[in-house]
Amino acid sequence: IWTGDIEIHISADIAYAADLYWRVTGDDDWFIAKGAELVLDTAKFWAARAEFDPETGHFEYNDVIGPDEYHDHVDNNFYTNYMARWNIKAALAALTWLEIKAPAKADELVKRLDLTANRLETWQKIIQAIQLPTRGDGLIEQFDGYFQRRDIDLAALEPREISAQALFGIEDCNETQVLKQPDVLMLFYLHRNEFGPAQVRVNYDYYTPRTDFTFGSSLGPSIQAIMACELGDTQAAYEHFIRA
């Protein structure tokens, strides 16, 4: 089960939850005592896990699994890379906030987590150069080489009683564009103010027909329902809501 070893986006997901809880509740005491350290320590992990490619000048995250668990051992999963960048940026912001609001805690964490000036400078370099390619029309490739994988007409497989992964097999399904859940739309849901309506639409239209909603992830339909609502596709939103 590779998810236990290489589904590293979860570290950023938890940091995101901690940061969001703090911003929604205004629970500064909790963030000073617990939350800031979580965000800073996960950022330290992301900086250590990044791989620099001297040919492209980009930092990469290779051999990972995104939220779409039908594809494992992929490079530069867009969701993972974007969340890694968010995590490091959030950590720098948290440290700046601590230095003003709780300087003693900031000093403690800087020493305990070894947040040297050189380390923080490296964080800034990674933020600026993480691999995040996007086509001119706004379509995002879920991971390196995804667009070159075999396209499948999922509608032509209906009706069925098993998942696409069970139908094709784990390795063969990995070589298709069929998704367990759409990483890119999950990213839009979490960072909805950072992507415009046109870009959301082009990615929604591309990834929706390639997603195994019938027997894929139980986590996908709820997010798909919300994104469908945002795009005015109320019938699809209702169907995904009922499925969720």
Buried (B, 14 or more C-beta within 10 A) or exposed (E): EEEEEBBBBBBBBBBBEBBEEBEEEEBBEBBBEEBBBBBBBBBBBBBEBBEEEEEEEBBBBBEBBBBBBBBBEBBBBBBBBBBBBBBBBBBBEBBEBBEEEBEEBBEEBBEEBEBEEEBBEBBEEBBEBBBEEEEEEBBBBBBBEBEEBEEBEBEEBEEEEEBBBEBBEEEEBBEBBBBBBBBBBBBBBBEEEEBEEEBBBBBBEBBBBBBBBBBBBEBBBBBBBBBBBBBEBEEBBEBBBEBB
